[in-house]
Amino acid sequence: MAPSHAALDSAARAHRIDGRAIARSLDEETAAAVRAIVARDGAPPGLAVVLVGEDPASEVYVGRKIEACLRVGILSFEHRLPAQTTQDALLTLIARLNADPTIHGILVQVPLPPHIDEGMVLSAIDPAKDVDGFHPVNVGRLSTGTGGLVPCTPLGVMMLLDSVIDDMKGMDAVVIGKSNIVGKPIAMLLLEREATVTVTHIETRGLPDIVRKADIVVAAAGAPRLVKGFWVKEGAVIIDVGITRMPGEGGKARLVGDVAFDEVQHARAVTPVPGGVGPMTIACLLANTVKAAQMRNAQKK
C-alpha cells in the first residue's frame, strides 16, 4: 500500500501560496502603470473582449475580466456576438480592432462555436495586441526567449513560483499536461530559468515515480485530485492549475484542482483551488494589456 500523508499535524502543513494577494499586488503595479500612461498620452490602454455565443462559463470569465479592467483603469470594449456569427464576420471584426488605435489588447474568449476555426481566428489577431499570448508569433518568441506577450496563466504560474523560490537553476520540474495554452508555455518559461523540465501527458508511463523526483510540480491536466500525496516528495513546490466543478455538500458545486490538496501538506508550498492560479490569470491579462500599450508607445519614439 502506498504511504499516505493525509494525517499530518498542523506544524507540518505546507505554505499556502495566496494567489489572490499576489494578484492584488500585481494589479496595484498595473494601475500605477496605467496612471503613468494616462499622464503621458491623455488616455488609458484599451482592451477589446470578444465573446461569441452564450457559453455560461465564458460569460462568467468575460464578466470578471471587464470588472478587473475597471479596477485598474483600463478601458474595456465588449463585443458580444450571437452563436451563429460567421467566421468571416468575426475575422472582419478582428481586422477592425487590429486597426483601431484606441485598442491595445484583443482577447477572443474560447471556446468558439464549432463552425469557427479557432486557430485561424487567434492567428488573425495582431501579435502586438495578442494579450492572451496565443498567436504563433508570440509562441515563437517565447520558445526562443526573444520577448513578445506571454500567455496569462503560465505567466501567473511563474509569478507564484517566484514568490517562494529565489532561483530555479538546476531544479527538477515536472509539468503534468502538454496543452498549447498552459503546459507547453510553462515548460518553456521554466527552461528559461534553467530548471530541468519533464513534460508529462496522458500517455506517460510511471507518472507517480516521475513526479516523486520533482522539486517543482505544475499540475495542468484537468483531472481532479490526480496528484496524490505519495506522488510528491517532501519539500516540493506545487502549482495546481487544474479546476473542475464537482458536486458538493447539499447539492452545491465545489471547485477541485488536479492535486489532492490535503494529502500534499508535506510539500514546501502549494496553491489552493480556488484562490491560487485563477486570480493570477486575470491579473496577468491586465498586465499584458499595459505591456502591449507600452511596446506600441516605444515603437512611436
C-alpha positions as CSV (number, residue, x, y, z in Angstrom):
1,M,0.0,0.0,0.0
2,A,1.3,3.5,-0.9
3,P,2.2,5.7,2.1
4,S,-0.4,8.4,3.0
5,H,0.4,11.9,4.0
6,A,-3.2,12.8,4.8
7,A,-2.8,12.8,8.6
8,L,-0.2,15.4,9.3
9,D,-0.1,17.7,12.3
10,S,-0.6,21.5,11.8
11,A,3.1,22.2,12.2
12,A,3.9,20.2,9.1
13,R,1.4,21.9,6.8
14,A,2.7,23.4,3.6
15,H,2.9,27.1,2.9
16,R,-0.3,28.1,1.2
17,I,0.6,30.3,-1.8
18,D,-2.0,33.1,-1.8
19,G,-2.8,33.8,-5.4
20,R,-5.3,36.4,-4.5
21,A,-2.8,38.5,-2.6
22,I,-0.2,38.3,-5.2
23,A,-2.7,39.2,-7.9
24,R,-3.8,42.3,-5.9
25,S,-0.1,43.4,-5.7
26,L,0.2,42.9,-9.5
27,D,-3.0,44.9,-10.0
28,E,-1.6,47.8,-8.0
29,E,1.5,47.8,-10.2
30,T,-0.7,47.7,-13.3
31,A,-2.9,50.6,-12.0
32,A,0.2,52.7,-11.4
33,A,1.4,52.0,-14.9
34,V,-2.0,52.9,-16.3
35,R,-1.9,56.2,-14.5
36,A,1.6,56.9,-16.0
37,I,0.3,56.2,-19.5
38,V,-2.7,58.5,-19.0
39,A,-0.4,61.3,-17.7
40,R,1.7,61.0,-20.8
41,D,-0.8,60.2,-23.5
42,G,-4.1,61.5,-22.1
43,A,-5.9,58.2,-22.4
44,P,-5.6,54.7,-20.8
45,P,-4.9,51.5,-22.6
46,G,-7.9,49.7,-24.2
47,L,-8.8,46.1,-24.1
48,A,-11.3,44.6,-26.5
49,V,-13.0,41.4,-25.4
50,V,-14.9,39.3,-28.0
51,L,-17.5,36.7,-26.9
52,V,-19.3,34.6,-29.5
53,G,-22.3,32.7,-28.3
54,E,-23.6,32.2,-24.7
55,D,-21.4,29.7,-23.1
56,P,-22.1,30.1,-19.3
57,A,-18.5,29.7,-18.2
58,S,-17.3,32.1,-20.8
59,E,-20.0,34.6,-19.7
60,V,-18.6,34.5,-16.2
61,Y,-15.0,34.8,-17.3
62,V,-15.7,37.8,-19.5
63,G,-17.6,39.5,-16.7
64,R,-14.7,39.1,-14.4
65,K,-12.3,40.5,-17.0
66,I,-14.4,43.6,-17.5
67,E,-14.7,44.2,-13.8
68,A,-10.9,43.8,-13.5
69,C,-10.3,46.4,-16.2
70,L,-12.4,48.9,-14.2
71,R,-10.3,48.3,-11.1
72,V,-7.0,49.2,-12.7
73,G,-8.3,51.9,-15.1
74,I,-8.1,50.1,-18.4
75,L,-10.8,50.9,-20.9
76,S,-12.8,47.8,-21.8
77,F,-14.7,47.3,-25.1
78,E,-17.1,44.4,-25.0
79,H,-18.2,42.7,-28.3
80,R,-20.9,40.1,-27.7
81,L,-21.8,38.2,-30.9
82,P,-24.6,35.6,-31.4
83,A,-23.6,31.9,-31.7
84,Q,-24.5,31.9,-35.4
85,T,-21.9,34.6,-36.3
86,T,-20.0,33.5,-39.3
87,Q,-16.2,33.1,-39.3
88,D,-15.9,35.9,-41.9
89,A,-17.9,38.3,-39.8
90,L,-15.7,37.5,-36.8
91,L,-12.5,38.0,-38.8
92,T,-13.8,41.3,-40.1
93,L,-14.3,42.5,-36.5
94,I,-10.8,41.4,-35.5
95,A,-9.4,43.3,-38.5
96,R,-11.2,46.4,-37.4
97,L,-9.9,46.0,-33.8
98,N,-6.4,45.5,-35.2
99,A,-6.6,48.8,-36.9
100,D,-8.2,50.8,-34.0
101,P,-5.5,52.9,-32.3
102,T,-7.6,53.0,-29.1
103,I,-7.4,49.2,-28.7
104,H,-4.1,47.9,-27.3
105,G,-5.2,44.4,-26.5
106,I,-7.6,41.9,-28.1
107,L,-9.0,38.9,-26.4
108,V,-11.3,36.4,-28.1
109,Q,-12.9,34.2,-25.5
110,V,-12.6,30.5,-26.2
111,P,-14.2,28.0,-26.8
112,L,-15.7,29.3,-30.1
113,P,-18.7,27.7,-31.8
114,P,-17.7,24.5,-33.7
115,H,-18.3,26.1,-37.1
116,I,-15.5,28.7,-36.5
117,D,-11.8,27.7,-36.9
118,E,-10.3,28.8,-33.6
119,G,-6.7,28.6,-34.8
120,M,-7.5,30.9,-37.8
121,V,-9.2,33.4,-35.6
122,L,-6.5,33.6,-33.0
123,S,-3.8,33.9,-35.7
124,A,-5.7,36.8,-37.2
125,I,-5.1,39.0,-34.1
126,D,-2.2,41.4,-34.4
127,P,0.6,39.8,-32.4
128,A,1.3,43.1,-30.8
129,K,-2.3,43.1,-29.4
130,D,-2.4,39.4,-28.6
131,V,-2.7,39.8,-24.8
132,D,-3.5,36.1,-24.5
133,G,-0.2,35.2,-26.0
134,F,-1.6,32.5,-28.3
135,H,-0.5,33.9,-31.7
136,P,2.2,31.8,-33.4
137,V,4.5,34.8,-33.5
138,N,4.3,35.2,-29.7
139,V,4.6,31.4,-29.2
140,G,7.8,31.6,-31.3
141,R,9.2,34.5,-29.4
142,L,8.5,32.6,-26.1
143,S,10.3,29.5,-27.4
144,T,13.3,31.5,-28.5
145,G,13.4,33.8,-25.5
146,T,13.0,36.9,-27.7
147,G,10.2,38.8,-25.9
148,G,6.6,39.1,-27.0
149,L,3.4,38.6,-25.0
150,V,3.4,35.6,-22.7
151,P,0.2,33.5,-22.1
152,C,-1.5,34.7,-19.0
153,T,-1.8,31.5,-17.0
154,P,1.8,30.4,-17.5
155,L,3.0,33.9,-16.7
156,G,0.9,33.8,-13.5
157,V,2.3,30.4,-12.6
158,M,5.9,31.7,-12.8
159,M,5.0,34.7,-10.5
160,L,3.6,32.3,-8.0
161,L,6.8,30.2,-8.1
162,D,8.8,33.4,-7.8
163,S,7.0,34.1,-4.5
164,V,8.6,31.1,-2.9
165,I,11.7,30.2,-4.9
166,D,14.6,32.6,-5.3
167,D,16.5,30.6,-8.0
168,M,15.2,27.7,-10.1
169,K,18.5,26.9,-11.8
170,G,19.1,23.1,-11.7
171,M,15.8,22.3,-10.0
172,D,13.8,19.3,-11.3
173,A,10.4,20.5,-12.6
174,V,7.6,18.3,-13.8
175,V,4.7,19.7,-15.9
176,I,1.7,17.5,-16.0
177,G,-0.2,18.3,-19.2
178,K,1.1,19.4,-22.6
179,S,-1.6,21.8,-23.8
180,N,-0.6,24.7,-26.1
181,I,-2.0,27.3,-23.8
182,V,-0.7,26.1,-20.4
183,G,1.6,23.0,-20.3
184,K,4.0,23.8,-23.2
185,P,4.4,27.5,-22.4
186,I,5.1,26.8,-18.7
187,A,7.7,24.3,-19.7
188,M,9.4,26.9,-21.9
189,L,9.3,29.5,-19.1
190,L,10.9,27.0,-16.7
191,L,13.6,26.2,-19.2
192,E,14.3,30.0,-19.4
193,R,15.0,29.8,-15.7
194,E,17.4,26.9,-16.3
195,A,15.3,24.3,-14.5
196,T,15.5,20.8,-15.8
197,V,12.0,20.2,-17.2
198,T,10.0,17.0,-17.8
199,V,6.6,17.4,-19.6
200,T,4.2,14.5,-19.0
201,H,0.8,13.7,-20.6
202,I,-1.9,11.1,-20.8
203,E,0.4,8.5,-22.4
204,T,3.2,9.0,-19.9
205,R,4.2,5.8,-18.1
206,G,5.1,5.7,-14.4
207,L,3.8,9.2,-13.7
208,P,3.9,8.9,-9.9
209,D,7.6,7.9,-10.0
210,I,8.4,10.9,-12.3
211,V,6.6,13.4,-10.1
212,R,8.2,12.0,-6.9
213,K,11.6,13.2,-8.1
214,A,10.4,16.8,-8.8
215,D,11.3,19.9,-6.8
216,I,8.6,21.8,-8.7
217,V,5.3,20.2,-9.8
218,V,2.9,22.1,-12.1
219,A,-0.3,20.2,-12.5
220,A,-2.3,21.2,-15.5
221,A,-4.1,18.1,-16.7
222,G,-7.7,18.9,-15.9
223,A,-8.1,15.7,-13.9
224,P,-9.5,16.3,-10.4
225,R,-7.2,15.1,-7.5
226,L,-4.9,13.3,-9.9
227,V,-1.7,14.1,-7.9
228,K,-1.8,12.1,-4.7
229,G,0.3,12.7,-1.6
230,F,2.6,9.8,-2.1
231,W,3.5,11.1,-5.5
232,V,5.1,14.2,-4.0
233,K,8.4,14.4,-2.2
234,E,8.9,16.4,1.0
235,G,9.8,20.0,0.3
236,A,8.5,20.2,-3.3
237,V,6.6,23.3,-4.5
238,I,3.3,22.5,-6.2
239,I,1.3,24.8,-8.5
240,D,-2.2,23.5,-9.2
241,V,-3.6,24.9,-12.5
242,G,-6.5,22.4,-12.7
243,I,-10.0,23.5,-11.9
244,T,-13.0,21.1,-12.1
245,R,-16.6,21.8,-10.9
246,M,-17.7,18.8,-8.7
247,P,-20.8,18.0,-6.7
248,G,-20.5,19.2,-3.1
249,E,-22.5,19.0,0.1
250,G,-26.2,19.9,-0.2
251,G,-26.0,19.7,-4.0
252,K,-23.8,22.8,-4.2
253,A,-20.9,22.6,-6.7
254,R,-17.4,22.9,-5.5
255,L,-14.2,23.6,-7.3
256,V,-11.5,20.9,-7.2
257,G,-7.9,21.1,-8.5
258,D,-5.6,18.5,-10.1
259,V,-3.9,18.0,-6.7
260,A,-5.2,16.2,-3.6
261,F,-4.6,19.3,-1.5
262,D,-5.0,17.8,1.9
263,E,-2.6,15.0,1.1
264,V,0.4,17.2,0.0
265,Q,0.9,19.1,3.2
266,H,4.4,17.7,3.4
267,A,5.3,19.9,0.4
268,R,7.1,23.2,0.9
269,A,4.4,25.2,-0.7
270,V,1.2,24.6,-2.7
271,T,-1.5,26.7,-4.4
272,P,-5.1,26.2,-3.3
273,V,-8.1,25.8,-5.7
274,P,-9.8,28.3,-5.8
275,G,-7.6,31.2,-4.8
276,G,-4.3,30.1,-6.4
277,V,-3.7,30.3,-10.2
278,G,-7.1,31.7,-11.1
279,P,-6.7,35.3,-9.8
280,M,-3.3,35.5,-11.4
281,T,-4.6,34.7,-14.9
282,I,-6.8,37.8,-15.0
283,A,-4.2,40.0,-13.3
284,C,-1.6,38.9,-15.9
285,L,-4.1,39.7,-18.7
286,L,-4.3,43.3,-17.4
287,A,-0.5,43.5,-17.1
288,N,-0.2,42.2,-20.7
289,T,-2.6,44.9,-21.9
290,V,-0.4,47.6,-20.3
291,K,2.7,45.9,-21.7
292,A,1.2,46.0,-25.2
293,A,0.4,49.7,-24.8
294,Q,4.0,50.4,-23.6
295,M,5.5,48.4,-26.5
296,R,3.4,50.4,-29.0
297,N,4.4,53.7,-27.4
298,A,8.1,52.7,-27.6
299,Q,7.7,52.0,-31.3
300,K,6.4,55.5,-31.9
301,K,9.6,57.1,-30.5
